[in-house]
Amino acid sequence: MAFAQQSVSFSPQALSFFTGKVSPVLRNNCETCHNASNKSGGLSFESRESVLKGGNLGPVVKPGAPDDSLLIQAIEHKGKLQMPMGKPQLAPEDIAVLRQWVEQSLPWSAAAAGKPRNWDHWAFQPPKRPPAPQVSQKTWVRNPIDNFVLARLEKEHLEPSPEADRATLLRRVSLDLTGLPPTPQEMQAFLRDRSKNAWEKVVDRLLASPHYGERWGRHWLDAARYADSDGYSIDAPRPVWKYRDWVIDAFNKDMPFTEFTIDQIAGDLLPDPTTDQLIATGFNRNTPGNFEGGIDFEEYRNDAVADRVATTGSVFLGLTIGCARCHDHKYDPISQKDFYRIFAYYNNNDEITKQSQRDEFYKPWLDLATAQEKADAKVYWEKATQLSREVVDYMEQLESQPRPEGAAPIYKDPEFQKKVAALREFMKPLGIPGSPEYHWPKPWTTRTLIMRELPSPRETYVLQGGDFLRHGDRVYPGVPAVLTQYRKGPPVSGNRLDLAKWIVDPSNPVTARVQVNRIWQEYFGKGLVETQDDFGLIGARPTHPELLDWLATEFMARGWSQKAIHRLIVTSATYRQSSDVRPDLEKVDPYNKLLARQTRLRLDAEIIRDSALVASGLLNPEMAGPPVHPPIPPNAMSGTQVKRPWNTDVGPERYRRGVYTFFFRASPAPSLGLFDAPDGTQSCTRRIRSVSPLQSLTLLNDEAFVEFAGALAKRVVKEGGATDQDRLGYIYELVLSRKPEPKESARLLKFVADERQVYAEDTKSASDLLTRPGMTADASASASDKAELAAWTSVGRVMLNIDEFMTRD
């Protein structure tokens, strides 16, 4: 029989006990399976009434009698039913909390009444600025970040690591802030500068460098799922690189994150939007696009809108909102209706929806051509139309004539083929998307993808099972209630501009936390919340919750300046620690969650290439513009339905930074994929870091890296001094920002002598090496000069292949 549900009142102490002790245990162990949306076994812990009601096995709690309550028997494993199902038994202290709760007749906080499910989860509470904690080792502290880190270390009776040496620090911060290693001249200047603010001067110089935007803009482009092609099997190039340039420029200008967000989500809806604000809306046009024959364009439009919802959730809110596309979120208080309320904001973009609009391809777009370029384009299109008309007229003429049985098909007619070839040849420079001959269009055909609202909004419905053909209830724009429980003012509705403004509203509990956490992870390998794209119920809890909240409130207090947060982090003692592994931490903190040392990190794919360009002296620092085509292995573009040409650049464009390399979604440049660059299919908020033999083989044998090694050899022979010892010291400075150790010198001096001997005896091998693409060897050089250059090229290949080169200490 069911226990009577009587109206009861509880003391403030009992209610506080529920809020502080009981609720976290229920939330972390029970509510994921037993909630209003997922009543496993018919039981829900949504309210006191639902607990008293019980489930399929009847009542689970007898108030005041824990030993007679099925709930307590199950968590103590005293019967056949053992909870949590499939997981270890609860900790003794958690069992004691639930026993006490039942003994007290289930006190339930009135504050929970009418609140969304799991309303009191830490991430759904507004960040509160905590005071910097007191610490014993005050002399170690450089700014408040260190107070929070050191207080936790002292609580665990651990010491922070000593500061890394100055050379390591300069290489670390140079790579972290600009993605480029320091030059020998920059290293020498820093080592000579013994002023008290020497470090701060370096940090400010690097933050002011235009390369800062290239480095940190790349991280944002990952999150924005940026690529230069559509994806799917055709994977045609698309015009969206203006958005990439806008992102880099925004980082360099230190655009407040509020403006940065609003411009990307709704720049087109601002009053009198500028060209830059329109370009910024390319953020939501980075979805993959399918233009294959026979597809349903409306289906893929709906997929694109759903992708924008999921991306908004992971990038700005740190929540897996995309999980609610087909059903209510299993863990977080996000319903399927919530998903489609956000869907409604994005459902009004003026994109193609049917086959008859196929010729419009990427609409809406922004045409950036000048008046003269448009006039030139008009002339070209008129000529193209004429040639196309000739093809069609000739084909109709052939079709109107009787054809003998067994005659060759019309498309094999010599004259017809000649006219088609003439049309193809003429159209080739226009860069028609989808054509096999496509290459990047000339400036006068430059367009960039943007967002643009329809005159009248589409109706939005819950799509049952996520199927665009199965309409459920109609919904209107809105956001999850759990994220607006502390908002003052009317509900969030309207259009994308209202959504964007809410995302960066100080009342939103997640946005500032998510962004500072993502910045933090790039300096320490992991965020203070390790699941950087999931701050929800099953995401990781912050290792330093007070520090996370302090950084979030500091971020907002400093006008949402990302550079301000970067400067705080890199000027802290926490950042400046040595990354050496310590035996005393191996058992206590093997994953360095307590931050008792720095983290050694393998460089990103583009940064490895950029570092080689700097060391070799080949780097072309030009910024912005259409994507470039550095060397890649033959046939690397053969993995798509339409084989794409890769017209390798032969001039300075060949040596641009990796962020400007043309990126095909279906077949990215192999060296990028091998070093874990994302494929642009979906948002990536943290790259993985793998280690594989193929990476070593790439650094050793890839055409581009052999070319870098050759240029490095030329530089060392020309600038490094007269002796092998001097040259070896110089190549170490160029590649690793330090001098070689004695053991390293001995091994490499023997190696260069051996290589010199080999190439002196085998002049053909030396000539073959130095005449490889990009090596530009002097044909008139003597045999001994060629042997010398070839020997140092071998040393360069070794230096660019070692672990330390592709690692940041």
Buried (B, 14 or more C-beta within 10 A) or exposed (E): EEBEEEEEEBEEEBBEBBBEBBBBBBBBBBBBBBBBBBBBBEBBBBBBEBBBBBBEEEBBBBBEEBEEBBBBBBBBEEEEBBBBEEEEEBEEEBBEBBBBBBBBBBBBBEEBEEBBBBBBBBBBBBBEEBEBBEBEEEEBBBBBBBBBBBBBBBEEEBBBBEBBEBBBBBBBBBBBBBBBBBBEEBBEBBEEEEEEEBBEEBBBBBBEBBBBBBBBBBBBBBBBBBBBBBBBEBBBBBBBBBBBBBBBBBBBEBBBBBBBBBBBBBBBBBEEBEBBBBBBBBBBBBBBBBBEEEEBBBBBBBBBBBBBBBBBBBBBBBBBBBBBBBBBBBBBBBBBBBBBBBBBBBBBBBBBBEEEEEEEBBBBBBEBBEEEBEEBBEEBBEEBEEBBEBBEEBBEEBEEEEEEEEEEEBEEBEEBEEBBEEBBEBBBEBBBBBBEBBBBBBEBBBBBBBBBBEEEBEEBBBBBEBEBEEEBEEBEBBBBBBBBBEBEEEEBBBBBBBBBBBBBBBEBBBBBBBBBBBBBBBBBBBBBBBBBBBBBBEBBBBBBBBBBBBBBBBBBEBEBBBBBBBBBBBBBBBBBBBBEEBEEBEEEBEEBBBBBBBBBBBBBBBBBBBBBBBBBBBBBBEBBBBBBBBBBBEEBBEBBEBEBEBEBBEEEBBBBBBBBBBBBBBBBBBBBBBBBBBBBBBBBBBBEEEEEEEBBEBBBEBBBBBBBBBBBBBBBBEEBEEEBBEBBBBBBBBBBBBEBEEEBBEEBBEBBEEBBEBBBEEBEBBBEBBEBEBBEBEEEBEEEBBBBBBBBBBBBBBBBBBEBBBBBB
